[in-house]
């Protein structure tokens, strides 16, 4: 009688697929377990401020200039409710450097990804940050960024991971040009025909943000 070879209980391809499924599924579960949702509320309004010891009108967020820093880890979800407290202008905020994979409507570009937020109204941005780095957010309507509507957005590595290098201290600096003329005067000058050059900024403003 011919011998019958011993057959494995499960074929090898099935076992490989089964093991990989467990590993992949565990990785997704772990990623979801450590990621968080970071909530922020931004109230945008004009206010008096002295960025260079000369009082001027700036665009602030929650009564501060520049706006408060946003900090998150890779794979976190960032949710920002923006409330427009201006009297006559719309507002949008662009998250500079964030790829917005799957959330193009949260990019914050006026008349492209969304309509401006009308005075007295609000809009909630929600997006995922998937790459570590130092980014910033800024107004993307008219000349509002030049008026101070901006802030830092820092994405750290996932919880438990470390940078591949050593450093003594992390310092976050925001640099920006600053004019003493109003953004309305700047905008009218740049749009005039012939154009009226607004001149060099009076100062390069910098702010040290404690994270």
C-alpha positions in Angstrom: 0.0 0.0 0.0 1.4 3.4 -0.9 2.2 5.7 1.9 0.2 9.0 2.3 2.4 12.0 3.1 1.5 13.8 6.3 -0.4 16.9 5.4 -0.1 20.0 7.6 -3.3 21.1 9.4 -3.0 24.6 7.8 -1.3 25.4 4.5 1.8 27.6 4.8 0.4 30.6 2.9 -2.6 30.6 5.3 -0.3 30.6 8.3 1.7 33.5 6.9 -1.4 35.5 6.2 -2.8 34.8 9.6 0.4 35.9 11.4 0.7 39.1 9.4 -3.0 39.9 10.0 -2.4 39.7 13.8 0.7 41.9 13.6 -0.9 44.5 11.4 -4.1 44.5 13.5 -2.1 44.9 16.7 -0.2 47.8 15.2 -3.4 49.6 14.2 -4.9 49.0 17.7 -1.8 50.3 19.4 -1.7 53.4 17.1 -5.3 54.2 17.9 -4.6 53.6 21.6 -1.8 56.2 21.9 -3.2 58.9 19.5 -5.3 61.7 21.0 -7.7 64.4 20.0 -6.5 67.9 20.8 -9.2 70.5 21.2 -8.7 74.3 20.9 -11.0 77.3 20.8 -9.9 80.4 18.9 -11.7 83.7 19.3 -10.4 86.2 16.7 -10.6 89.9 17.3 -8.7 93.2 16.8 -7.0 94.7 19.8 -4.4 97.2 20.8 -0.9 95.9 21.2 2.7 97.1 21.1 4.8 94.5 19.3 7.8 96.9 19.0 6.9 99.4 21.8 4.7 101.4 19.4 1.0 100.8 20.0 -0.9 99.5 17.0 -3.9 97.5 16.1 -3.2 93.8 15.8 -5.3 90.7 15.1 -5.2 88.5 18.2 -6.6 85.1 19.2 -8.0 84.7 22.7 -6.6 88.1 23.6 -3.0 87.2 22.8 -0.6 88.1 20.0 0.6 86.0 18.3 -2.0 83.3 18.7 -1.6 80.4 21.2 0.7 77.5 20.2 -0.9 74.2 19.1 1.0 71.1 20.2 0.2 67.5 19.2 1.9 64.2 18.5 2.1 62.3 15.3 -1.3 60.6 14.4 -3.2 62.9 16.8 -6.4 64.7 15.6 -6.5 68.4 16.0 -9.9 70.1 16.4 -10.0 73.9 16.4 -13.2 75.9 16.7 -12.7 79.4 15.2 -15.1 82.1 16.3 -15.0 85.3 14.2 -15.5 88.3 16.6 -14.6 90.9 13.9 -17.3 93.3 12.9 -16.9 93.6 9.1 -14.4 90.9 7.9 -14.4 87.2 7.2 -11.8 85.0 8.6 -10.1 81.7 7.6 -7.0 80.0 9.1 -4.6 78.0 7.0 -2.5 75.2 8.7 0.8 75.7 6.9 2.6 72.5 6.1 -0.2 70.1 7.1 -0.9 67.8 4.2 -4.7 67.5 5.0 -4.9 63.9 3.7 -8.6 63.1 3.6 -9.6 66.5 5.0 -9.1 69.0 2.1 -12.0 71.1 3.4 -10.0 71.9 6.6 -7.1 73.5 4.6 -8.3 77.0 5.4 -7.9 78.7 2.0 -10.7 81.3 1.4 -12.9 80.7 -1.7 -10.9 77.5 -2.5 -11.5 75.0 0.3 -14.1 77.0 2.2 -16.0 80.3 2.4 -14.7 82.8 4.9 -16.2 82.6 8.4 -18.6 85.5 8.6 -18.6 88.0 11.5 -20.3 86.5 14.5 -20.1 83.0 13.1 -17.9 80.0 13.8 -16.3 77.1 12.0 -14.6 74.0 13.3 -11.5 72.6 11.7 -10.6 69.0 12.2 -7.6 67.3 10.7 -4.9 64.7 11.5 -1.2 65.4 11.8 0.9 62.6 10.4 4.4 64.1 10.2 6.6 65.5 13.0 7.8 69.0 12.5 7.6 72.7 13.4 4.7 74.3 11.4 2.6 77.4 11.9 -0.9 78.6 11.2 -1.9 81.9 9.8 -4.8 84.0 8.5 -5.5 83.4 4.8 -8.0 86.2 4.0 -6.8 89.6 2.8 -3.8 91.0 4.8 -4.8 89.4 8.1 -1.5 87.5 8.5 0.4 90.8 8.3 -1.9 92.1 11.1 -0.7 89.3 13.4 -3.1 86.4 12.8 -0.7 83.5 13.2 0.8 81.1 15.7 3.0 78.0 16.0 1.9 74.4 15.3 4.3 71.8 16.6 4.0 68.1 15.9 6.1 65.9 18.1 6.9 62.2 17.6 4.6 59.6 18.9 4.4 59.0 22.6 7.4 56.9 23.7 9.6 57.7 20.7 12.7 59.9 21.0 14.5 62.1 18.5 17.6 60.5 16.9 19.8 63.3 18.3 20.4 65.2 21.6 19.9 68.8 22.5 19.9 70.9 25.6 16.7 72.9 25.2 13.9 73.5 22.7 13.1 77.2 22.0 10.2 78.2 19.7 10.7 81.5 18.0 8.1 83.2 15.6 9.6 85.7 13.2 7.5 88.2 11.2 7.8 91.5 9.4 5.9 94.3 11.1 4.7 97.6 9.6 3.3 100.6 11.5 0.8 101.3 8.7 -2.5 99.5 8.9 -3.2 96.4 6.8 -6.0 98.4 5.1 -3.5 101.0 3.9 -1.0 98.3 2.9 -3.7 96.4 0.9 -4.9 99.6 -0.9 -1.4 100.5 -1.8 -0.5 97.1 -3.2 -3.7 97.0 -5.3 -3.4 100.5 -6.7 -2.5 101.2 -10.3 0.3 102.2 -10.3 1.2 100.2 -7.2 2.2 102.2 -4.1 5.0 100.3 -2.5 4.4 99.9 1.3 8.1 100.2 2.0 10.3 98.0 4.2 8.9 96.8 7.5 9.7 99.0 10.5 11.0 95.9 12.4 11.4 92.2 12.2 9.3 91.1 15.1 10.1 88.0 17.0 8.3 86.3 19.8 9.5 83.6 22.1 6.7 81.1 22.8 6.9 79.0 25.9 5.3 75.6 25.0 
